[in-house]
Amino acid sequence: MARLTKAQREWRPGMPKKRRSTKVMFASTVLLLEAFVMFFATLVVFGLRRGEFPPALILGVGIGLSVVIVFACAVLNKPWGIGLGWILQLVLILTGIFEPAMFLVGALFALAWWYGIRTGIRLDREAVQREREQAEWEAAHPDQAAGHAQPQSP
């Protein structure tokens, strides 16, 4: 039998599900796309600049960066996770030193990262506000709130 996660072990009937952060979802989407781009950029540099740099170095650094970007998706909930994401944005832009098209690609991804973080923070804040207002309404109208919890049959 598969091992249960901590959240599965601690779950009890009637417990509300913890809301996932929209900021983290947006950020991990951007990072995952960047990992694919980094992998394919590695193949481009490998094909075009194999004579200038050792092939093992090109593949090792490129695939290593792809793995670090995927790792960053896993640590976005940590206080330093978003900072790591910003550092990776800079690294992606700086890969333009080896393939000039990556300056543009990196800048566009950095813009997508900034927008995703900014918009995710706003949406998370709005969701917390909505939940707070819903809880206040349910506390003020307990008879109507109980009716909303149960689906009514026609």
C-alpha positions as CSV (number, residue, x, y, z in Angstrom):
1,M,0.0,0.0,0.0
2,A,1.2,3.5,-0.8
3,R,2.4,5.7,2.0
4,L,0.1,8.6,3.0
5,T,1.3,12.1,2.9
6,K,1.3,14.3,6.0
7,A,-1.9,16.1,4.7
8,Q,-3.6,12.8,4.2
9,R,-2.7,11.5,7.6
10,E,-3.9,14.7,9.3
11,W,-7.2,14.9,7.4
12,R,-10.4,14.6,9.3
13,P,-14.0,14.6,7.9
14,G,-15.3,18.2,7.6
15,M,-11.9,19.8,7.5
16,P,-11.8,22.6,4.9
17,K,-9.3,22.0,2.1
18,K,-6.3,24.3,2.2
19,R,-6.4,26.8,-0.6
20,R,-3.5,26.5,-3.1
21,S,-1.7,29.7,-3.8
22,T,-2.3,31.2,-7.2
23,K,1.0,32.9,-7.0
24,V,2.8,29.6,-6.6
25,M,0.8,28.0,-9.4
26,F,1.6,30.8,-11.8
27,A,5.3,30.8,-10.8
28,S,5.7,27.1,-11.2
29,T,4.0,27.2,-14.6
30,V,6.5,29.8,-15.8
31,L,9.4,27.9,-14.3
32,L,8.4,24.6,-15.8
33,L,8.2,26.2,-19.3
34,E,11.6,27.7,-18.7
35,A,13.0,24.3,-17.9
36,F,11.9,23.0,-21.3
37,V,13.2,26.1,-23.0
38,M,16.6,25.7,-21.2
39,F,16.8,22.1,-22.3
40,F,16.1,22.9,-25.9
41,A,18.5,26.0,-25.8
42,T,21.1,23.5,-24.5
43,L,20.6,21.4,-27.6
44,V,20.9,24.5,-29.8
45,V,24.1,25.6,-28.2
46,F,25.4,22.0,-28.4
47,G,24.6,21.9,-32.2
48,L,26.0,25.4,-33.0
49,R,28.9,25.8,-30.6
50,R,30.3,22.3,-30.1
51,G,33.6,23.4,-31.5
52,E,34.0,26.3,-29.1
53,F,33.1,24.6,-25.9
54,P,33.5,21.0,-24.8
55,P,30.2,19.1,-25.5
56,A,30.2,17.6,-22.0
57,L,30.4,21.1,-20.5
58,I,27.5,22.4,-22.7
59,L,25.2,19.4,-21.9
60,G,26.2,19.3,-18.2
61,V,25.6,23.0,-17.5
62,G,22.4,23.1,-19.7
63,I,20.8,20.0,-18.3
64,G,21.9,21.0,-14.8
65,L,20.2,24.4,-15.1
66,S,17.1,22.7,-16.3
67,V,17.1,20.5,-13.2
68,V,17.7,23.5,-10.9
69,I,14.7,25.3,-12.6
70,V,12.5,22.2,-11.9
71,F,13.8,22.1,-8.4
72,A,12.8,25.7,-7.9
73,C,9.2,24.7,-8.6
74,A,9.3,22.5,-5.5
75,V,10.6,25.3,-3.2
76,L,8.3,28.1,-4.2
77,N,6.4,27.8,-0.9
78,K,9.6,28.5,1.0
79,P,10.5,32.1,1.9
80,W,13.5,32.1,-0.4
81,G,11.8,30.2,-3.3
82,I,10.6,33.4,-5.1
83,G,14.1,34.9,-4.7
84,L,15.6,31.8,-6.3
85,G,13.1,32.2,-9.2
86,W,14.3,35.8,-9.7
87,I,17.9,34.6,-9.8
88,L,17.0,32.0,-12.4
89,Q,15.3,34.7,-14.5
90,L,18.6,36.5,-14.5
91,V,20.5,33.3,-15.4
92,L,18.1,32.6,-18.3
93,I,18.7,36.1,-19.6
94,L,22.5,35.7,-19.3
95,T,22.4,32.5,-21.4
96,G,22.2,35.0,-24.2
97,I,26.0,35.2,-24.0
98,F,26.1,31.8,-25.6
99,E,23.0,32.1,-27.8
100,P,22.0,35.7,-28.5
101,A,18.3,34.8,-29.1
102,M,18.2,33.9,-25.4
103,F,18.5,37.5,-24.4
104,L,15.0,38.1,-25.9
105,V,13.6,34.8,-24.7
106,G,15.0,35.3,-21.2
107,A,13.6,38.9,-21.0
108,L,10.2,37.6,-22.1
109,F,10.2,34.9,-19.5
110,A,11.3,37.4,-16.8
111,L,8.3,39.6,-17.8
112,A,6.0,36.6,-17.6
113,W,7.5,35.7,-14.2
114,W,7.0,39.3,-12.9
115,Y,3.4,39.4,-14.2
116,G,2.6,35.9,-12.8
117,I,4.0,36.8,-9.3
118,R,2.2,40.2,-9.3
119,T,-1.1,38.8,-10.5
120,G,-0.9,35.8,-8.2
121,I,-0.4,37.9,-5.1
122,R,-3.4,40.0,-6.1
123,L,-5.6,37.0,-6.7
124,D,-4.5,35.4,-3.4
125,R,-5.3,38.5,-1.5
126,E,-8.8,38.7,-3.2
127,A,-9.5,35.1,-2.4
128,V,-8.6,35.6,1.3
129,Q,-10.9,38.7,1.4
130,R,-13.8,36.7,-0.2
131,E,-13.4,33.9,2.3
132,R,-13.4,36.4,5.2
133,E,-16.5,38.1,3.9
134,Q,-18.2,34.7,3.3
135,A,-17.4,33.6,6.9
136,E,-18.8,36.9,8.2
137,W,-22.0,36.5,6.2
138,E,-22.4,32.9,7.4
139,A,-21.9,34.0,11.0
140,A,-24.5,36.7,10.6
141,H,-27.1,34.5,8.7
142,P,-26.7,31.0,10.2
143,D,-30.2,29.9,9.1
144,Q,-29.6,30.8,5.5
145,A,-26.0,29.5,5.5
146,A,-27.1,26.0,6.5
147,G,-29.5,26.0,3.5
148,H,-26.6,26.9,1.2
149,A,-24.5,24.0,2.4
150,Q,-27.1,21.4,1.4
151,P,-28.3,21.2,-2.3
152,Q,-32.0,21.7,-2.5
153,S,-34.1,19.3,-4.4
154,P,-36.8,20.6,-6.7
